[in-house]
């Protein structure tokens, strides 16, 4: 059984109100109004039949009975007005409901996406949060609107049940009671089925995410070459088919149990309803009911039963919706841990104390041991540093902490002598320019890709850095120059090779004004001429910043005047290249 607890109606309506309170109230009122139209139609039909029946009893027929003819005309006119009004009401309700549903779905999606973008790197990498986001995204698009519909259905069902129950009680007091009792099992079956569906969804979320991942691989450009060279496509497709089949069979089994329960309860309710029809027919034959009242009472039996059933189903539907929306609010309740303090400190000038790590300890949540252990270092403006070490030494993790993508478990990272946790994160990161090994390429225009983080630079300045890394001529030759969209995902875009993308992203990093420049293996994809140009450009930069290169290549080491050797989560050597490598 699911451990989820339903959220309150107020919380659920907060999401439905994302499209605006007037739209929410209008949708709710129109839904109720639509449901009241059939009740008015029943009254009109009852009056019509009774007038006709009374006219048939007149000795001269209807032709010579002007009052009866007038009553028929009024009854027919009322019925026509109800029908036409109902059609117009449905038209307005449909259009308004569609608008409300689409706006709520869009705004819920944006709300979840904005929240996901605000979470910390480690929180996004947490499988539990990934499961929550998967479930929340699946439900946020439809459940808030269903809450509104179920609320409207509940109000309408209660009104219908009370009005027609009173009508039935005029024939017999036990009749509405028996009809109502027959509707209760259907609601209980619905609620049990909703709980089973929620429990299934929670137990299969990771499987569904894995299925989505494998399906994405089959259509992924990034994985296309490996899938074909390794012959993995058929195997992954088979695995996808197996997982889909397994999930489908489980869903079919849930549906069978639900429909089986609904069928038996429906049969029981139908037997009670037709028993009531038989009793009403006897009352009409005994002259205790007119034809119009027989019709009204017969309809009242069905609609009273349906009214209570729908009221109970609406209540269980509301609980179901609130249960599923618990995932949305659980994800929104995941608060970012890297946040601005209540009174953030202004980011000081770099010269006031450099960038430091003081006895930093850090372990990943899923790790068994610390990746960084009492790591201490001091980086000063003007220094050109090479960070080297074997794989798994902690270099990438140190880079995350220097960028404040993570916070240390113990110790502190400081900038200008102030703990990074005292700054507004975006204000601090604006002082950095970082080139990651897996830097993201965006299918934007070439200008947008180059200028991200350096919006104040003109095209000439951007192309200067493109020339430094050897991509400038390629960008100038694009069909629309820097206005050309890059990638293969959109029509009219121009694709770059993997090496060209890397050069573009490196140029973007170099163009960004900063106090701290960090480059993770920038020489790896450049030829000899390109490496020499990059080395010269880095050497020509003014010594008003910290420059760190994570690279062991000779060009990187020749450019740097200080080498840090990272091993086992600590800085084990620190000094000039000649001292570290024993050269003169």
Phi, psi and omega in degrees: 000144183293144176269357182293144177249139182294142175282166180286160176301321180300316179296317180298320181289339175299321178289318179295337181274359178298335179276358180113137181298317179301320179293321178297310181295320178298318179297316180298313181294321180292324177297317178293316181300320178301320183288336181281339182302313180300329177295318177295324177298322177297316179298317179297317181292322178298317179295318180299312182294320180293323178294315179298316181297320179292327177293323179295337179276350179290139183294327182264007181075187186281335188299319184265012183245084183299318180299320180292319178300319179296319179296322178295316179299318179295318180296316179294319179298318178297315179298319179294320179296318178298315181296314181293318178298321178297320179296316178295320179297319178297321180299310181295317182296320180297312181295315180293319179296320179296316179298314181299315182297316182292318180295318179296315179300315180297314186286329173294318179298316179296319179301313180294319181294319178296320180293319178299321180291337181273347182287160179286163181303314182294327178292322177292330181277354181283120180302328179297319177290325176297320177297315180300314181296321179298313181292319181296317181296326181289333187256332188295334184287334188237328188294320180300320179291323177295328175300315179298314181296319179292325175296315178298317180296324179295313179299313181297318182296320179295315179299314180298314182298315182293313183296310183281334174296319175296323178298314180296326183293342176291335177272319179193140181289331183282341186296308179296329180294314180295318180297320182292316182300324182294341183273342187297315183302328180297318180294321179295320177297318180297316181295318179297321179294323179295319179295320179295321179295318179295316179298321178295315181299317181293324181283343184245012182298314182295322177297319179294321177294320178296319177299316178298322179295314181294321177296321178295324179298320183297333180249011186275132173292321183297325183262358188301316183295313183295321180299321182281318181292324181269357180066033185273344185307305181300320181295317179292319178299320177296318179296319177299314180299319180296315180294317179298318180297317180296313180296321180296316179299320179294321178294321178297320179297319177298317181295322179297316180296321180294311183292328177296314178295319180295323181297311182295320179291326178293322178298314179299316179296323180293320178299318177297318183296314182288332172297320178294322177300317181298316181295319180294323178298319178298320180295323178292320180294331177279359178082012181273348180227139173281169179300317179297317179290328175299314178298314182297318180292320179297317177293324180296325177302308182295315186284332174293315177299313179295326180298311179292318178301314181293325177297315179293320178294324177295320176297314179292326176295320177298318179295319178300313180298318181292327175296313182290326178289347176302328179293322179298311183287332176294320178291317179294339179279349176288107185269137176302139179270334177265098185227166176285138176293166181302320177235087184293146177274139176296137181292120185283174174293147183298324184298344183288353180171002177068197180242124189226153167241130183240105177049048185283131174238135179209135174224141176287147183306325182269357182276159181262344180216164183291139176276321174246135186229107178052041183283130180228133174202158179228122180247129185246153177303141180092344180282142174243112195242139170251127176255118182231166179157162181291165175301140180082007182285338181114010183297311181296324178293319176300318178300319178300319182289322178297329178273358187054043168276342174220159173249147180292152174285330177211159184080194184208151169249128185238152176229121184062028179082003182247134177303134181303333182290352177271353183260158165288125189305316182294325180294321178290314183295337177295342178274355185250153167224119191231134175250107178274155174299325181251038179306142186279134173260129182253140179276057175257187175289162179299321180296315180298317179297318180289322190268000179301119182087354179224048187295342182280350183274144177274177184300322182298317180293321178295316181291335174302313180288330174296322177293323181303319183265001174087025179243356185299313181299321180297319181291322179295331183275359179295152185308316178247026180061222182290348177278354182290133175285142182254151178112185180240002186279348184226151180297144177078003180275158178248132181267143174253154173289167181300318178296322179293321176301315181298320178296318179299316181291326176292318177299321177300317181294317182292330182284339186285124175298140184199165170262334181230121178248121181237125183236118181263105180052058181287339183272354192297327188248011180260146174282182186300316179296318180296319178298319180293320179297317179296316179301316181295319180295320179294321179292331181279348180294143178296149181273058178247015184215169170267129176240121179239129177243123176265092187192144180252004183288154183303322181297321179292316182291326179290328180287328188272153176248004179211138180238130173251128178254118181257130178206132178062030177079016179222159171274109186264341175217145182207116179176183178292157182307319182299323181287320183290319186258000176070031179246160181265000000 
